[in-house]
Every structure is written in C-alpha cells, then in structure tokens.
Amino acid sequence: MIKQSLMRGTIILGAAGMLCKFLGLFFRWPLQMLIGDEGVGYYQMSFPLYMFFIAAASGIPVAVSKMVSESYATEDYVRVIQILRKSILLMFILGTGFSAILLIFSKPIIHFLRWDNKSYYSLVAIAFAPMFISIMSAFRGFFQGMQNMNYTAVSQVIEQIGRVVVGVGLAYILLPRGIEYSAGGAALGAAAGGLFGGLYLIKKYFDVRKDIHIKHTPDNKDVLSVLLYIAIPVSIGAAVSSIMSLIDSALVPQKLLEAGFTFKQSTILYGQLTGKAFILINIPLTLSAALCASLVPIIAEYHILNRKLELVSKVDLAFKLSTVIALPCMFGLYTLAHPILELIFPGQSSGFNILQYSSISIIFIIIAQTSTAILQGSGYYILPVVNLAIGCFVKIIITLFLVPIPHINIYGAIFGSTIGYAIAAILNIVMLKRKLHISINYFQVLVKPLFASILMIIAVVFIYMNVYNYTMSSRFACFSAILLGMIIYIILLIIFKIFKYSEIKNRIIKK
C-alpha cells in the first residue's frame, strides 16, 4: 500500500470532511425547516452523549494508527494484523456496552440532566449508533496507520450519505406524530451511516489483506496491553474534550432557567448554540481533524526511527496548516455570521450573535488539537490530557458563574469554552518545547497567516457590501464574498510565501 505525505493525507481527509459537511447541509437544512430550533434542541440534547462515546472510544483508533505505523515501519506485518484484531474486539465491547447503557437508562439520564421529556425519542434512537460506529472506527485506525487515507475518506462520505438519507427520511415520515418523534427519526440516521461506512471498510480490508502475505497470526497478549496503554490516556483526553459539550448539555439549560428563561426559551437558545453555531464551527474543525489523523502515524514513524529533522519539519508544517485553516475561518464566521446563517437557514438566522462569539474559539481549539496529536504521536499521552482537564475545569467554573446572569446568559458558556481551549493550547505548546525541544517559528506560523487573513476579510467585507448594494440579495452577496475570499486568500498565501508552489508539490507527492 502506497504511503501518503502529511499534506496529501490532510487534503484527502479534509476534502472528504468538507464534502461530508456539504452533504450534512442536506441533513441540517431540512431538519431545521421541519422541526425548527425547538426540535433541533431535542435532537442536540442527546447528541453530546453519542459524541461522548465517540470521544471515549477514540483512543483505540488513534492507538491503532500509531501502533500500525510503527509496526509497518519496522516491517512487523504479523503485529499489524494482531493490532487490528484486538482493536476490533475492544471496540465491539465498548460499542455494544454503551448502546445497552443508553437504552436501559435513557429515562433516568433525562431526569438526572433535567432535559425536556420530549428528548427521550432522540436519546433512544441515537443509542443504536455506537455499536456500528465502533467497528468502523477500528478499521479507520488501521488504514490511517498504513498512512493511506483514501479508504477512510470514502467511508466518511458513505457514512454521511447514509445518515442524510435515513435521518431526513425518517424525520419527514414521523413528523405528523410530533417534532419529538421527528427528532428521534433524525437521530437514527447516525446508526445507519455507521453501518454503511463499516461494511465498506470491511470489504476494503479483505482486499488489502491479500497483499500482506501472512499465513498465520498467533495470539499476542502484549498487543492488547500496549493498545490499552496508549488508548486509555488518549480516550480520556478526547473524553475530557467532549465533556465540554456534555457540560453545556447538562449545565447550560439549567443555568438559563436560573437566569429567568422558560424551558422553551432555554431549549431554543441551546439549539441555536449547538444546532447552528457548533455546526458551522465544526467545518474548520473537520480540516483540523483531518490534519491530526494524518499527523499521528507520521510523527509516530519519525519518532520511533529517531529522524529528528523530519520530525521538526512535520511539526512546523502542522502548525502552519493549523493557523492557515483557523484564522480565515474565525474572521469569516465572525464578520459574516448573519448572512451565512441566512444563506444556510433561510428565514432562520436568529442566533447569529452566538455564532459570532463562538467563532473566536476556533483558533484555540485547532491549536490544542494539533499540539495534542504531536505530543501523543511522540509518546506523551498523559500531558495533553492533564492540560485539557485544566481547561475543562476553568470552563466549568466560568459557565457556573456567568450563564445564570440574565444579560450574559448563554454567552457565558461560549466564553468559558474559549478560555478553556486557550489554556489547553498554551500549556501544550509549553510542553512541546520542554519535552521535544521544538521551538515554533511564530512569524511563519502565526504572523504571516494573520496578515493574510486580515487582508482577506477586508476584501470579503468590501465584496459583500458592493454585491449586496447591487443585487439586494444577502445570500448571493454572501456566497460571492466567500468564494472570492477563498481565491484571494490562496493568492495572499503565495504572495507572503507562506507556502511555495515547489514546497506544496513536493509535500503532496513525496512523503
């Protein structure tokens, strides 16, 4: 199997992720039109629990990716197959166990978190997803460890298509019974997507398995212990991150009630935060996730082979890609929050201020994710977990104190998340310098992309205002400004020599 470079792997996974986000509009847009902010609020209340499972189990595919990359680099092909088999077993146990817990304890969970009882149907529906997603995730870790992102990318698209078709179809069919039933039908789409994506990866594995000429793979308990040694801290770190969403799910609706809002008002505000702002913020985070997925196996290989120069080069490139992704998205979502929501959700642009302030967190989230991937790829599994836990603790304190204040309300949760991720990102960078003795070139990594982003957003605002004055169409002006802004930004990256054409060509073709 042909290995792919960091930039090429990131582009492949990033393109697939962006396509999935585009396809997701065919899920999110009709869902918003069908059930509104209130129904989306019911759907989103159950979603953090599902994402908590994804995060809690995410350590295993990351560990698989790292271990497979190291074993493949040292040509230990028997161990490669052993790693995959053990990971499938672990993921199956985790997935079916979590599904059973959600199904059995759904009503007590709703009562404990003080959710609206109408969110019950979404919670029961989403409970079926972990058992399918778990198997698919193990195979994704295997292919990422082989440093070939094609199969993972295709599985992501298949998963999203299944989620859109089944989820929207069931939401429409069940709408006459009530928006709570419709929200439950939408949630069931996650299980369908996991099933379809998993079946595709299983088929591709058997195709690839033919090229690995191994007749017998004996059982090796050492593989399981190493897998758990890596996976547990990575999973804890990802779980801590998803706990930030769970904190919002558990605390924000309660604290909004204390601020004087009704159940319906708090559900609508929460729906605007998680069903609109978070959805759009997750677009640049999709590119960041693609970068991290490509980064871990490459860092692991260079680290185990003690190739210091290549390691430093990849760290520098990773941070540069991070800021090049984060900064223009942050400025764009902040500046065009209202027209972007009007473009995606016609007539449903309420909550654009929530999107504006939420966008500030993008740069800190992406830097935290990238630095975590570098540290864990280098064998430091616990440090980023501790740093993220510190940020999470600060986020809880801020949320508890600010959200109940009536004139701050939900913006307190946004501020808490931003500060929490900023703390985690700063601590990770400090640890990178101490443990790996790597210094970041801030002029190349931060200052140049910042200048390019500022010039780009000035041009975008100018284009939007002029096109709007000429056409009187906010949607057309917004689309035109975003499209031309992307072109202008790419030109500025070349002018400022952030990336040279020759450098991009070599890093896409060569490893």
C-alpha angles and dihedrals in degrees: 000000000000115000120226130219123247093255094044093047090048092050092050095048092038093052090048090048093050090048088051090051089051090049087047089064086066085058101038099040099053090040091054091047093047102046106011128210093316095055092043087052090058090048094047095048091068095038097076090060090054090046089049089060091047089052095042091051095039093091091072097059089043090050090046090051092051096043094045090049092051094045093046091049090055091042094242095147095165090060090049091062092042090054092053094048094051092046092053090052093050094046092048091053092047095045099048091041093053092046090053092049093052092047095047098041100033096118096044089049091053091047093048094049091043093233123162109273089236089072088071094092093052092049094051092047095049089050091076094059102074095063091059099035092053096063092044091052093055092055091046090055089051095053093043089053088055084056093237112121099179097095094044090050094051092046090054091055092047090048092052094047090052091048093050098045097043097035098048092039093054092042090056094044094049097042095096088062092056140287091271090060090045090052089051091053090051090052091054089064090077091065092048092051092050091051095051095043092048094051090053093051093047090055092049091048092059089050091052093042090067090064093054100077102210121137099186133023111190121207114268119191090189089070092059094049093049090045091054092043090059099032100051098061091039090051092047089052093050090044090053088053093050089045085071087065091044089051089056090046093051104032108029099062090045094047091046087057088053088051089060102263122135123241090259094047093049091048091051093049090047090048090052091051098046102024098045114013097039092045093056094041088054090064095076089035087060089062090046091051089051090052092050093047090054093041102056099062093042093049089046092053095048091045096052091045090047094234097158099174094052090046093054090046092053092047090052092048092047094054092044091053089047096057093039087057099039106044102055091043091051094050093042097051092045095049100039099032096126099044091043092055090045089051094050100032107029110209091003101086095124112127096041090135088060089055091049096056094038091057091067090071093061097087093049094046093050094046090048091050094047095047090047091054091050094049094047093044087055093052100262100123103155102046098069089044091057091046092051091046089055090051091047092052091052089048091054093051093049093046093050093052104036107037095063089057103099099219092046100037113140093006087072089067091049092050091048093053092048094051092043094055092042090057092048092049094049093047091049092052090050090052092049090057093046100043104031097025090230120151120199120228096228094185092059097033102041116006098052095046089046092055091046091050094049092050090046094052092048088055091045093054091048091050093046095050094047096045091046092050089051100043102022086219115125093191096051091044091050094048092047093048093050094047095047090041091059091052092047091049093052090050091050091051088057094043092051089045092234086142124014120212092237091050092051092047093051095045093049095047100032129051 
